[in-house]
Amino acid sequence: MNADFELENMPAAKRRRLGHFLSDTSGAVTVDWVVLTAAIVGIGTAVLLSVSGGTNALADKTSTAISEVEVAGLGNTGNEWDIDAPTNGYLDCDGATCYRSDYDTGQMSSFPNTYGKNFISDYSGGETTRFYEY
């Protein structure tokens, strides 16, 4: 505005119309908000459309890769076989003979190795604490 322009020197009717014009911006503001909102929605839609194709393809590839994975089992745990083992002691099977030693009684005995394996096993409380196959 010009510095020489003074609102007080205007007639009252013109001042009212100018005041009403300056304060009545609701139509312009509404249009601005509609245009701004439409632009944001348009940009958001464009971004979603451009990204969704890639994410869907990636999700499909990931799903295929996961479904084709072969899950490993326990592996070869060997044959299960019953062992005539002491509750507390050790069992040493070497070649054709097994030696059984009982820590509680101090007795040692031997019997034929029918297990077909060479191993040493230590027992405590009826549980295997160490097992070594050779």
C-alpha positions in Angstrom: 0.0 0.0 0.0 1.0 3.5 -0.6 2.1 5.5 2.4 -0.2 8.3 1.4 -3.2 6.1 1.5 -5.1 6.6 4.6 -8.1 4.7 5.6 -9.5 7.5 7.7 -9.9 9.8 4.7 -12.1 7.3 2.8 -15.9 7.6 2.9 -17.6 5.3 5.4 -19.2 3.2 2.7 -16.0 2.6 0.9 -14.3 1.7 4.1 -17.0 -0.9 4.9 -16.7 -2.5 1.5 -12.9 -2.5 1.6 -13.0 -4.0 5.1 -15.5 -6.6 4.0 -13.4 -7.5 1.0 -10.2 -7.8 3.0 -11.8 -10.0 5.6 -14.0 -12.1 3.3 -11.4 -14.6 2.0 -13.2 -17.8 2.9 -13.9 -18.6 -0.8 -10.2 -18.2 -1.7 -9.0 -20.1 1.3 -11.4 -22.9 0.5 -10.2 -23.1 -3.1 -6.6 -23.1 -1.9 -7.3 -26.0 0.6 -9.1 -28.0 -2.0 -6.3 -27.6 -4.5 -3.7 -28.4 -1.9 -5.6 -31.4 -0.7 -6.1 -32.7 -4.2 -2.4 -32.3 -4.9 -1.4 -34.2 -1.8 -3.9 -37.0 -2.5 -2.6 -37.2 -6.1 1.0 -37.3 -5.1 0.2 -39.9 -2.4 -1.7 -42.1 -4.9 1.2 -41.9 -7.4 3.7 -42.9 -4.8 1.6 -45.8 -3.6 1.0 -47.0 -7.2 4.7 -46.8 -8.0 5.8 -48.5 -4.8 3.1 -51.2 -4.5 4.1 -53.0 -7.6 7.7 -53.4 -6.3 6.6 -54.4 -2.8 4.1 -57.0 -4.2 6.8 -58.5 -6.4 9.2 -58.6 -3.5 6.6 -60.2 -1.2 5.9 -62.9 -3.8 9.6 -63.6 -4.2 10.1 -63.8 -0.5 7.1 -66.1 0.0 8.4 -68.4 -2.8 11.9 -68.5 -1.3 10.6 -69.2 2.2 8.3 -72.0 1.0 11.0 -73.6 -1.0 13.5 -73.8 1.9 14.3 -77.3 3.0 14.2 -77.5 6.8 17.0 -79.6 8.2 16.1 -82.4 10.5 18.0 -83.8 13.4 20.5 -85.4 11.1 21.9 -88.8 11.4 21.7 -89.6 15.1 22.7 -93.2 14.5 20.9 -96.3 15.4 19.2 -96.6 18.8 20.4 -99.5 20.8 19.9 -100.6 24.4 23.0 -100.6 26.5 23.5 -102.7 29.5 25.0 -99.8 31.5 25.5 -99.4 35.2 23.6 -96.7 37.1 26.9 -95.2 38.3 30.0 -96.4 36.4 31.3 -96.8 32.9 31.0 -99.1 29.9 33.9 -99.6 27.6 33.3 -101.6 24.4 36.4 -102.3 22.4 36.5 -104.8 19.6 34.7 -108.0 20.6 34.4 -107.3 24.3 32.6 -104.8 26.5 33.8 -104.0 30.0 31.2 -102.8 32.6 32.4 -101.2 35.8 30.0 -100.3 38.6 31.2 -97.5 40.9 28.7 -98.3 43.6 29.7 -102.0 44.0 33.2 -101.8 42.6 32.5 -104.8 40.4 33.8 -105.2 36.9 32.3 -107.6 34.4 32.7 -108.3 30.7 30.4 -109.5 28.0 30.6 -109.9 24.2 30.3 -106.6 22.2 27.0 -107.1 20.3 26.7 -103.4 19.6 29.0 -103.5 16.7 30.7 -100.2 17.8 33.7 -99.2 19.8 32.8 -96.7 22.5 33.3 -95.5 26.0 30.4 -94.2 28.0 30.2 -92.8 31.5 27.1 -92.9 33.7 25.9 -91.0 36.8 22.5 -91.5 38.3 21.4 -93.6 35.4 22.1 -90.8 32.9 24.8 -90.8 30.3 27.3 -88.0 31.3 29.8 -88.7 28.5 29.8 -90.8 25.4 32.7 -91.2 23.0 32.6 -93.4 20.0 35.8 -94.4 18.3 
